[in-house]
Amino acid sequence: MTYRDPGNIIIDEAISFMMRILAVVNNKGGVGKSTTCINLGASLGEMGYKVLLVDIDPQASLTVGMGLNAVMGKSMADVMRGDKSVEQAMQRGPVKNIWVAGGRAELTDSQYALYRRGDVETLKEQLASLNGNFDFTIIDCGPGQDFLTTNALVAADRAIIPTRSQFFDMLGVGQFLNILGRVLETMNPSLKYWVAVTFYEKSTRDARENLEQAERYFGPTLLRSLIKKTVKIAEAPAVGLPVTEYAPRCEGAEQYRCMAREIVERLEKNENLKTLAEEAERQVV
């Protein structure tokens, strides 16, 4: 069976495994959340997976970075208010196997509506209706911890936490894990996480030392694929394309492809990682 979305896109219902939902989250801005969503999604698309990118950040960086309109049309703001379905908010992305449910500034109003209702499951319910039509859904969350981000984490199988390889950024991840673990202890206690290092500058001593500390602290939850700070990754959003399409042979594009392969491999192994709730307990002890 197939279904046709409002953009006349045919999506096969038969896929290789149950849809995986990844929430890309950090309470700190400027760590590469949207960039990671875009390029990880595009890399998975290159591998043949059907990918839905969901933008619930009022800044709509993912939407703009994919060359789509963040002002007009249906968006995740409508979905999170309960006015539209996620299927109605989807549109075809600029690269193969990618669909986007875009964000808009009105998501700020949606956040208040969720807060008033005490609603943490709208996104989970919406995405459940898509299971079998996509291999991956990747959710771009705004900075901070609000009801939009909580909706994403309640819906997700894995959280990916991008961080720069700087001391205060790494310290902030540990504190953020503690907060998230306590929030999700009852709402999604099985949620596991990975930490992804972005904007890595191997030439600096501090970055190398901080990475070594991160390896010791985060252990197997730290993704091996490092994303270095490169010009091409920085340029790509301005032309509305993933770096894998904008400069497919550049170092940054290959690093995101490596990350995609690593994530697929780890999911297939069903590795035994700490949950966020367990991490919160470790922080207290």
Stockholm file with secondary structure:
# STOCKHOLM 1.0

chainA/1-285         MTYRDPGNIIIDEAISFMMRILAVVNNKGGVGKSTTCINLGASLGEMGYKVLLVDIDPQASLTVGMGLNAVMGKSMADVMRGDKSVEQAMQRGPVKNIWVAGGRAELTDSQYALYRRGDVETLKEQLASLNGNFDFTIIDCGPGQDFLTTNALVAADRAIIPTRSQFFDMLGVGQFLNILGRVLETMNPSLKYWVAVTFYEKSTRDARENLEQAERYFGPTLLRSLIKKTVKIAEAPAVGLPVTEYAPRCEGAEQYRCMAREIVERLEKNENLKTLAEEAERQVV
#=GR chainA/1-285 SS CEEECTTCCEEESCCSSCCEEEEECCSSSSSSHHHHHHHHHHHHHHTTCCEEEEECCTTCHHHHHTTCCSSSSCCHHHHHHTSSCHHHHEEECSSTTEEEECCCTTHHHHHHHHHHHTCCCHHHHHHHTTBTTBSEEEEECCSSCCHHHHHHHHHCSEEEEEEESSHHHHHHHHHHHHHHHHHHTTTCTTCEEEEEEESBCTTSHHHHHHHHHHHHHHGGGBCSCCCBCCHHHHHGGGGTSCHHHHSTTSHHHHHHHHHHHHHHHHHHHTCCCCBHHHHHHHHHC
#=GC SS_cons         CEEECTTCCEEESCCSSCCEEEEECCSSSSSSHHHHHHHHHHHHHHTTCCEEEEECCTTCHHHHHTTCCSSSSCCHHHHHHTSSCHHHHEEECSSTTEEEECCCTTHHHHHHHHHHHTCCCHHHHHHHTTBTTBSEEEEECCSSCCHHHHHHHHHCSEEEEEEESSHHHHHHHHHHHHHHHHHHTTTCTTCEEEEEEESBCTTSHHHHHHHHHHHHHHGGGBCSCCCBCCHHHHHGGGGTSCHHHHSTTSHHHHHHHHHHHHHHHHHHHTCCCCBHHHHHHHHHC
//
